[in-house]
């Protein structure tokens, strides 16, 4: 039951994040894309930039600060590397972003969070 609630909450957070990106001019290319190397919550494009986006929803600022560590970012980066040929065109820039979802706050979009 706890896992199902977490799954539902994660999907809701991803929907909020997708809407937030769309309001900022991004097109959502894919949601919840799994690879053998990891998963990407959202793939978005704006102009010549493709962003592989990790979405994290937590109850508090303290929890959100701990939710995106190096291990998780490495998995997103590995998945993004596997998915890049599917979503990128010649001359595109690619980056990994994160969106934090907290109760009663606007989403916080962090750009280019991975520099591996």
C-alpha positions in Angstrom: 0.0 0.0 0.0 2.8 2.4 0.9 4.5 1.7 -2.4 1.3 2.4 -4.3 0.8 5.7 -2.6 4.4 6.7 -3.4 3.9 5.7 -7.0 0.7 7.8 -7.3 2.4 10.7 -5.6 5.3 10.4 -8.0 3.0 10.4 -11.0 1.2 13.5 -9.7 4.5 15.3 -9.2 5.7 14.4 -12.7 2.4 15.8 -14.1 2.9 19.0 -12.2 6.5 19.2 -13.4 5.5 18.6 -17.0 2.8 21.3 -16.8 5.4 23.7 -15.2 7.8 23.0 -18.1 5.1 23.5 -20.7 4.2 26.9 -19.1 7.9 27.8 -19.6 7.8 26.9 -23.3 9.0 23.3 -23.2 7.5 20.5 -25.2 7.3 17.2 -23.3 8.7 14.5 -25.6 8.3 11.5 -23.2 7.4 10.5 -19.6 8.9 7.8 -17.5 11.3 6.3 -20.0 13.1 3.2 -18.7 16.3 1.8 -19.9 18.5 -1.0 -18.6 20.7 1.7 -17.1 18.1 3.8 -15.4 15.0 5.8 -15.8 14.2 9.4 -16.8 11.1 11.0 -15.5 10.6 13.5 -18.3 12.3 14.3 -21.6 11.6 17.8 -22.8 12.6 20.1 -25.6 12.8 23.9 -26.0 14.4 25.1 -29.1 17.7 23.3 -29.6 17.9 22.1 -26.0 16.8 18.6 -24.9 16.5 18.2 -21.1 16.4 14.8 -19.3 14.5 15.8 -16.1 14.5 14.1 -12.8 11.4 15.0 -10.7 11.5 14.8 -6.9 8.5 15.4 -4.6 9.0 15.6 -0.9 7.2 17.1 2.1 10.0 19.4 3.4 12.9 21.4 2.1 15.2 19.2 4.2 13.9 16.0 2.6 14.2 17.5 -0.9 17.8 18.4 -0.3 18.6 14.8 0.4 16.5 13.4 -2.5 18.9 14.0 -5.4 22.3 12.5 -4.7 25.3 11.5 -6.9 24.1 7.9 -7.2 20.6 9.0 -8.5 22.2 11.6 -10.9 24.6 9.0 -12.3 21.6 6.7 -13.1 19.7 9.5 -14.8 22.9 10.4 -16.7 23.4 6.8 -17.9 19.8 6.6 -19.0 20.0 10.0 -20.8 23.1 8.8 -22.6 21.2 5.7 -23.8 18.2 7.7 -24.8 20.0 10.7 -26.4 20.0 9.2 -30.0 16.2 8.7 -29.8 15.4 12.3 -28.8 18.3 14.5 -30.1 18.8 16.1 -33.5 22.1 17.3 -35.0 23.3 20.4 -33.2 21.1 20.0 -30.1 22.4 20.8 -26.7 21.7 18.2 -24.0 21.4 18.6 -20.2 20.1 17.0 -17.1 17.7 19.1 -15.1 15.8 18.5 -11.8 12.4 19.7 -10.7 11.6 19.7 -7.0 7.9 19.6 -6.0 7.0 20.7 -2.4 3.6 21.2 -0.9 2.1 24.7 -1.3 5.0 26.0 -3.4 5.6 26.5 -7.1 7.9 23.8 -8.6 11.6 24.6 -8.5 13.4 23.9 -11.7 17.2 23.4 -11.4 19.0 23.5 -14.8 22.0 21.4 -15.7 22.5 19.6 -12.4 24.9 17.0 -13.8 28.4 17.8 -14.8 29.8 14.3 -14.9 
